[in-house]
Amino acid sequence: MKARIVLNGEFYAGEDKEKNKLIFSPDRRKAVLVDERRERFITQTVLGWNMSGERKLKRYEVLEVKEETKVV
């Protein structure tokens, strides 16, 4: 299963490896599809932010992306 993660109206758009931060963007075109393992990691990170007060959690969505079948 692949999914898109949406946090407070912003789509998960990858990571900044140098700063060790998750990137969220309001632009849906920049959204990155994630697998189940990555989804769990992002969810745990966001819950940690909320519990520590670093970032307020208003809305968290996991949008499943169905794999398209190609017709030839």
N, CA and C atoms as an extended XYZ file, in Angstrom:
216
Properties=species:S:1:pos:R:3:atomname:S:1:resname:S:1:resid:I:1 pbc="F F F"
N         0.834       -1.182        0.000 N   MET     1
C         0.000        0.000        0.000 CA  MET     1
C         0.883        1.251        0.000 C   MET     1
N         0.548        2.171       -0.820 N   LYS     2
C         1.214        3.471       -0.842 CA  LYS     2
C         0.226        4.510       -0.324 C   LYS     2
N         0.739        5.573        0.274 N   ALA     3
C        -0.141        6.591        0.846 CA  ALA     3
C         0.508        7.965        0.783 C   ALA     3
N        -0.328        8.971        0.869 N   ARG     4
C         0.125       10.355        1.043 CA  ARG     4
C        -0.231       10.756        2.467 C   ARG     4
N         0.666       11.482        3.118 N   ILE     5
C         0.444       11.953        4.483 CA  ILE     5
C         0.123       13.444        4.432 C   ILE     5
N        -0.936       13.840        5.148 N   VAL     6
C        -1.326       15.250        5.206 CA  VAL     6
C        -1.367       15.669        6.676 C   VAL     6
N        -0.619       16.700        7.007 N   LEU     7
C        -0.566       17.227        8.372 CA  LEU     7
C        -1.020       18.677        8.349 C   LEU     7
N        -2.125       18.957        8.993 N   ASN     8
C        -2.664       20.320        9.065 CA  ASN     8
C        -2.771       20.975        7.684 C   ASN     8
N        -3.193       20.187        6.688 N   GLY     9
C        -3.381       20.724        5.346 CA  GLY     9
C        -2.134       20.778        4.486 C   GLY     9
N        -1.012       20.289        4.991 N   GLU    10
C         0.232       20.282        4.224 CA  GLU    10
C         0.647       18.839        3.951 C   GLU    10
N         1.122       18.584        2.747 N   PHE    11
C         1.495       17.242        2.321 CA  PHE    11
C         2.947       16.936        2.672 C   PHE    11
N         3.190       15.677        3.060 N   TYR    12
C         4.562       15.233        3.321 CA  TYR    12
C         5.324       15.269        2.002 C   TYR    12
N         6.464       15.983        1.993 N   ALA    13
C         7.232       16.188        0.766 CA  ALA    13
C         8.675       15.693        0.888 C   ALA    13
N         8.959       14.846        1.854 N   GLY    14
C        10.304       14.293        1.978 CA  GLY    14
C        11.013       14.747        3.241 C   GLY    14
N        12.342       14.680        3.194 N   GLU    15
C        13.178       15.020        4.353 CA  GLU    15
C        14.315       15.941        3.963 C   GLU    15
N        14.750       16.731        4.935 N   ASP    16
C        15.975       17.507        4.788 CA  ASP    16
C        17.034       16.744        5.582 C   ASP    16
N        17.881       16.015        4.879 N   LYS    17
C        18.869       15.143        5.526 CA  LYS    17
C        19.871       15.926        6.378 C   LYS    17
N        20.234       17.120        5.939 N   GLU    18
C        21.218       17.916        6.678 CA  GLU    18
C        20.669       18.388        8.017 C   GLU    18
N        19.419       18.820        8.035 N   LYS    19
C        18.801       19.326        9.266 CA  LYS    19
C        18.046       18.244       10.021 C   LYS    19
N        17.940       17.041        9.420 N   ASN    20
C        17.217       15.926       10.025 CA  ASN    20
C        15.774       16.317       10.356 C   ASN    20
N        15.089       16.884        9.371 N   LYS    21
C        13.704       17.342        9.548 CA  LYS    21
C        12.808       16.781        8.457 C   LYS    21
N        11.548       16.551        8.800 N   LEU    22
C        10.550       16.189        7.808 CA  LEU    22
C        10.059       17.464        7.146 C   LEU    22
N         9.764       17.384        5.848 N   ILE    23
C         9.297       18.555        5.103 CA  ILE    23
C         7.836       18.364        4.733 C   ILE    23
N         7.019       19.373        5.021 N   PHE    24
C         5.615       19.380        4.631 CA  PHE    24
C         5.378       20.613        3.772 C   PHE    24
N         4.632       20.423        2.673 N   SER    25
C         4.391       21.499        1.723 CA  SER    25
C         2.896       21.601        1.418 C   SER    25
N         2.376       22.818        1.261 N   PRO    26
C         0.963       22.970        0.896 CA  PRO    26
C         0.688       22.573       -0.557 C   PRO    26
N         1.732       22.413       -1.354 N   ASP    27
C         1.604       22.060       -2.766 CA  ASP    27
C         1.485       20.546       -2.932 C   ASP    27
N         0.333       20.066       -3.382 N   ARG    28
C         0.096       18.629       -3.529 CA  ARG    28
C         1.050       17.989       -4.541 C   ARG    28
N         1.508       18.751       -5.513 N   ARG    29
C         2.421       18.209       -6.526 CA  ARG    29
C         3.754       17.779       -5.925 C   ARG    29
N         4.120       18.324       -4.798 N   LYS    30
C         5.387       17.964       -4.150 CA  LYS    30
C         5.235       16.778       -3.195 C   LYS    30
N         4.012       16.282       -3.039 N   ALA    31
C         3.757       15.178       -2.111 CA  ALA    31
C         4.511       13.922       -2.533 C   ALA    31
N         5.036       13.228       -1.536 N   VAL    32
C         5.797       11.999       -1.759 CA  VAL    32
C         4.958       10.828       -1.271 C   VAL    32
N         4.873        9.774       -2.088 N   LEU    33
C         4.184        8.559       -1.662 CA  LEU    33
C         5.080        7.795       -0.697 C   LEU    33
N         4.478        7.228        0.345 N   VAL    34
C         5.236        6.488        1.347 CA  VAL    34
C         4.660        5.080        1.499 C   VAL    34
N         5.497        4.154        1.940 N   ASP    35
C         5.031        2.794        2.217 CA  ASP    35
C         4.604        2.715        3.685 C   ASP    35
N         4.135        1.543        4.104 N   GLU    36
C         3.617        1.381        5.468 CA  GLU    36
C         4.667        1.630        6.539 C   GLU    36
N         5.894        1.199        6.307 N   ARG    37
C         6.966        1.379        7.293 CA  ARG    37
C         7.263        2.858        7.497 C   ARG    37
N         7.367        3.583        6.389 N   ARG    38
C         7.647        5.021        6.461 CA  ARG    38
C         6.466        5.772        7.084 C   ARG    38
N         5.267        5.323        6.774 N   GLU    39
C         4.064        5.936        7.350 CA  GLU    39
C         4.066        5.839        8.873 C   GLU    39
N         4.449        4.676        9.412 N   ARG    40
C         4.525        4.507       10.868 CA  ARG    40
C         5.557        5.454       11.481 C   ARG    40
N         6.718        5.587       10.827 N   PHE    41
C         7.760        6.487       11.322 CA  PHE    41
C         7.262        7.930       11.355 C   PHE    41
N         6.625        8.380       10.286 N   ILE    42
C         6.124        9.758       10.216 CA  ILE    42
C         5.049        9.985       11.277 C   ILE    42
N         4.162        9.008       11.446 N   THR    43
C         3.099        9.121       12.452 CA  THR    43
C         3.683        9.259       13.852 C   THR    43
N         4.676        8.442       14.180 N   GLN    44
C         5.316        8.523       15.497 CA  GLN    44
C         6.011        9.865       15.689 C   GLN    44
N         6.645       10.376       14.642 N   THR    45
C         7.328       11.665       14.724 CA  THR    45
C         6.338       12.786       14.979 C   THR    45
N         5.229       12.780       14.244 N   VAL    46
C         4.212       13.820       14.394 CA  VAL    46
C         3.581       13.761       15.785 C   VAL    46
N         3.318       12.572       16.300 N   LEU    47
C         2.765       12.451       17.650 CA  LEU    47
C         3.761       12.958       18.696 C   LEU    47
N         5.036       12.709       18.472 N   GLY    48
C         6.069       13.238       19.372 CA  GLY    48
C         6.097       14.758       19.359 C   GLY    48
N         5.966       15.356       18.165 N   TRP    49
C         5.904       16.817       18.067 CA  TRP    49
C         4.729       17.349       18.866 C   TRP    49
N         3.592       16.682       18.727 N   ASN    50
C         2.378       17.143       19.411 CA  ASN    50
C         2.530       17.042       20.929 C   ASN    50
N         3.077       15.930       21.398 N   MET    51
C         3.224       15.734       22.841 CA  MET    51
C         4.242       16.694       23.455 C   MET    51
N         5.274       17.047       22.686 N   SER    52
C         6.290       17.953       23.216 CA  SER    52
C         5.904       19.423       23.034 C   SER    52
N         4.853       19.671       22.260 N   GLY    53
C         4.424       21.046       22.022 CA  GLY    53
C         5.186       21.723       20.900 C   GLY    53
N         6.034       20.979       20.184 N   GLU    54
C         6.823       21.557       19.094 CA  GLU    54
C         5.941       22.001       17.932 C   GLU    54
N         4.934       21.207       17.654 N   ARG    55
C         4.010       21.532       16.562 CA  ARG    55
C         2.621       21.049       16.960 C   ARG    55
N         1.622       21.902       16.830 N   LYS    56
C         0.273       21.549       17.229 CA  LYS    56
C        -0.391       20.688       16.154 C   LYS    56
N        -0.991       19.595       16.575 N   LEU    57
C        -1.666       18.679       15.672 CA  LEU    57
C        -3.138       19.048       15.606 C   LEU    57
N        -3.566       19.537       14.449 N   LYS    58
C        -4.972       19.880       14.236 CA  LYS    58
C        -5.668       18.798       13.425 C   LYS    58
N        -4.984       18.335       12.382 N   ARG    59
C        -5.560       17.314       11.517 CA  ARG    59
C        -4.435       16.487       10.901 C   ARG    59
N        -4.615       15.168       10.925 N   TYR    60
C        -3.633       14.245       10.365 CA  TYR    60
C        -4.388       13.244        9.505 C   TYR    60
N        -3.997       13.145        8.245 N   GLU    61
C        -4.687       12.246        7.328 CA  GLU    61
C        -3.689       11.336        6.624 C   GLU    61
N        -4.112       10.114        6.378 N   VAL    62
C        -3.352        9.172        5.564 CA  VAL    62
C        -4.248        8.835        4.382 C   VAL    62
N        -3.859        9.299        3.211 N   LEU    63
C        -4.646        9.093        2.002 CA  LEU    63
C        -4.075        7.925        1.222 C   LEU    63
N        -4.825        6.832        1.151 N   GLU    64
C        -4.370        5.657        0.410 CA  GLU    64
C        -4.397        5.929       -1.081 C   GLU    64
N        -3.383        5.460       -1.766 N   VAL    65
C        -3.299        5.609       -3.215 CA  VAL    65
C        -3.401        4.219       -3.817 C   VAL    65
N        -4.458        3.997       -4.564 N   LYS    66
C        -4.630        2.695       -5.211 CA  LYS    66
C        -3.738        2.639       -6.430 C   LYS    66
N        -3.117        1.497       -6.589 N   GLU    67
C        -2.237        1.323       -7.738 CA  GLU    67
C        -3.086        1.148       -8.984 C   GLU    67
N        -2.752        1.902      -10.003 N   GLU    68
C        -3.508        1.857      -11.248 CA  GLU    68
C        -3.087        0.652      -12.077 C   GLU    68
N        -4.052        0.064      -12.752 N   THR    69
C        -3.719       -1.013      -13.676 CA  THR    69
C        -3.578       -0.416      -15.053 C   THR    69
N        -2.540       -0.800      -15.743 N   LYS    70
C        -2.278       -0.253      -17.079 CA  LYS    70
C        -2.987       -1.107      -18.114 C   LYS    70
N        -3.726       -0.444      -18.983 N   VAL    71
C        -4.404       -1.125      -20.077 CA  VAL    71
C        -3.630       -0.870      -21.345 C   VAL    71
N        -3.251       -1.948      -22.026 N   VAL    72
C        -2.454       -1.808      -23.246 CA  VAL    72
C        -3.344       -2.015      -24.459 C   VAL    72
